[in-house]
Every structure is written in structure tokens, then in C-alpha cells.
Amino acid sequence: MGKGIKVGDTVAITATVRKRVTEDRVSVLIPTYGQPHSIVDTTPHISSGQKIELAGEVLRVDEDTVTVGGQDLGITVKHSAVRLVTSYLPPTRKRLVDKAT
């Protein structure tokens, strides 16, 4: 599932809602993370057990783990917990050509 992921890719993690902590924060369980994580979510009707997609950019890739960063993220999970959304494409350079005068 997480094969072919490299630094700069955008990935998604499916998290499960635990409970609403405050009116603008929700506690979620992230697979292979091992502890609860709190994210900002102002959706009025959210219930425990509901699935949420969290997207972020890959910051680091190790043999069996991926570190994902973003607005609400900054976590390290196993490759199996992430799904590739978009692959990073480095910017291309235009070749400079001198015009003949």
C-alpha cells in the first residue's frame, strides 16, 4: 500500500474519530501511531467511530515508516497506514538558448 512513496508526495491517512474534545477539536485514532491525536475540525455533526481522511506531505521515508507533516499532522506511521494521493514532481527548468542576432 505504501510502496513507491517518496519525500514530497502527498499522502492520506484514514483516522477514526474518538470523541469531540472542544467545540473546534476532535480526538482521533491513527492506525499504527499508537496514541490519540487531536485535530481541528469544526464540523457540527461528527460522531465517534466515523472515519476521517487526513492529508499531508511526506517529510521522511525510512525502511518501514513514513513521517507525514501538514496543518494537523506531524506523525510517523508505518507504510501500510498511508495512501498515495499525488506524487511529487520536481519543477522543470527551461533550457536557455541564446537567440542569434
VOPAGU-2260 file (C-alpha; in pm, 1 decimal, decimal comma):
REM VOPAGU-2260
SITE   aa  ch    i         X         Y         Z
SITE  MET   A    0       0,0       0,0       0,0
SITE  GLY   A    1     276,7     243,5      85,9
SITE  LYS   A    2     525,7     129,1    -176,8
SITE  GLY   A    3     674,8     389,2    -404,0
SITE  ILE   A    4     623,4     673,2    -157,9
SITE  LYS   A    5     897,5     933,9    -155,2
SITE  VAL   A    6     969,4    1267,9      12,2
SITE  GLY   A    7     740,2    1542,9    -114,6
SITE  ASP   A    8     447,1    1316,0    -205,1
SITE  THR   A    9     101,2    1397,8     -73,8
SITE  VAL   A   10     -47,6    1106,6     119,9
SITE  ALA   A   11    -373,0    1037,6     303,6
SITE  ILE   A   12    -429,3     859,0     632,7
SITE  THR   A   13    -771,0     726,7     733,9
SITE  ALA   A   14    -828,5     806,6    1102,0
SITE  THR   A   15   -1118,3     710,7    1330,3
SITE  VAL   A   16   -1290,7     973,2    1544,9
SITE  ARG   A   17   -1274,6     901,8    1919,6
SITE  LYS   A   18   -1464,9    1197,6    2063,8
SITE  ARG   A   19   -1506,2    1573,3    2044,2
SITE  VAL   A   20   -1261,5    1738,3    2285,1
SITE  THR   A   21   -1373,5    2100,7    2244,3
SITE  GLU   A   22   -1610,8    2272,4    2003,1
SITE  ASP   A   23   -1333,2    2301,1    1744,3
SITE  ARG   A   24   -1109,2    1998,5    1819,9
SITE  VAL   A   25   -1163,5    1625,5    1774,0
SITE  SER   A   26    -958,9    1336,6    1913,4
SITE  VAL   A   27    -878,6    1071,5    1650,2
SITE  LEU   A   28    -708,0     732,6    1639,9
SITE  ILE   A   29    -449,6     694,5    1365,1
SITE  PRO   A   30    -353,8     339,6    1258,3
SITE  THR   A   31      -2,5     231,4    1367,1
SITE  TYR   A   32      52,5     561,4    1555,3
SITE  GLY   A   33     -22,5     410,6    1897,1
SITE  GLN   A   34    -167,1     712,8    2073,8
SITE  PRO   A   35    -460,4     952,6    2032,6
SITE  HIS   A   36    -410,9    1263,5    1822,0
SITE  SER   A   37    -613,4    1585,8    1829,1
SITE  ILE   A   38    -704,8    1775,3    1511,4
SITE  VAL   A   39    -901,2    2089,9    1434,8
SITE  ASP   A   40   -1246,2    2004,8    1298,5
SITE  THR   A   41   -1544,3    2239,6    1321,9
SITE  THR   A   42   -1793,8    2001,3    1160,4
SITE  PRO   A   43   -2104,7    2024,2    1381,1
SITE  HIS   A   44   -2230,9    1666,3    1338,0
SITE  ILE   A   45   -1944,9    1426,7    1393,6
SITE  SER   A   46   -1976,2    1102,3    1586,6
SITE  SER   A   47   -1732,7     859,0    1740,1
SITE  GLY   A   48   -1635,8     578,5    1505,8
SITE  GLN   A   49   -1664,8     798,6    1197,9
SITE  LYS   A   50   -1373,6     782,6     950,8
SITE  ILE   A   51   -1180,6    1098,0     851,8
SITE  GLU   A   52    -919,7    1140,9     577,8
SITE  LEU   A   53    -609,9    1331,6     692,3
SITE  ALA   A   54    -380,5    1452,4     414,5
SITE  GLY   A   55     -22,6    1569,6     445,1
SITE  GLU   A   56     315,3    1584,1     278,9
SITE  VAL   A   57     580,4    1316,9     328,5
SITE  LEU   A   58     875,8    1462,4     519,2
SITE  ARG   A   59    1083,7    1147,5     569,1
SITE  VAL   A   60    1081,8     786,9     450,0
SITE  ASP   A   61    1258,0     506,0     638,6
SITE  GLU   A   62    1257,5     130,3     579,0
SITE  ASP   A   63     917,9      68,9     737,8
SITE  THR   A   64     795,0     413,0     849,2
SITE  VAL   A   65     681,9     738,9     689,7
SITE  THR   A   66     680,6    1079,4     859,8
SITE  VAL   A   67     388,4    1293,0     745,8
SITE  GLY   A   68     360,0    1666,1     809,8
SITE  GLY   A   69      87,2    1916,2     744,2
SITE  GLN   A   70    -152,0    2150,3     919,2
SITE  ASP   A   71    -273,5    1899,3    1178,1
SITE  LEU   A   72     -11,7    1630,4    1130,4
SITE  GLY   A   73     344,9    1571,9    1232,8
SITE  ILE   A   74     341,8    1199,4    1289,9
SITE  THR   A   75     538,6     888,0    1199,6
SITE  VAL   A   76     337,2     584,6    1089,1
SITE  LYS   A   77     404,7     259,1     905,8
SITE  HIS   A   78     388,1     240,8     525,6
SITE  SER   A   79      67,2      37,3     546,9
SITE  ALA   A   80    -121,6     327,8     709,9
SITE  VAL   A   81     -71,8     576,5     425,5
SITE  ARG   A   82    -222,0     600,0      78,0
SITE  LEU   A   83     -58,1     795,6    -204,4
SITE  VAL   A   84    -272,0    1087,2    -326,6
SITE  THR   A   85     -34,1    1273,4    -557,1
SITE  SER   A   86     325,8    1204,9    -642,4
SITE  TYR   A   87     578,9    1486,4    -616,8
SITE  LEU   A   88     712,1    1613,7    -947,6
SITE  PRO   A   89    1014,0    1841,1    -923,7
SITE  PRO   A   90     994,1    2166,1   -1119,3
SITE  THR   A   91    1135,1    2153,6   -1469,4
SITE  ARG   A   92    1387,0    2402,8   -1597,1
SITE  LYS   A   93    1361,7    2572,2   -1927,5
SITE  ARG   A   94    1671,2    2544,0   -2136,0
SITE  LEU   A   95    1824,3    2882,3   -2200,4
SITE  VAL   A   96    1902,2    2935,8   -2565,9
SITE  ASP   A   97    2082,8    3237,6   -2699,1
SITE  LYS   A   98    1898,5    3394,7   -2987,7
SITE  ALA   A   99    2104,5    3460,7   -3296,0
SITE  THR   A  100    2114,8    3826,5   -3383,2
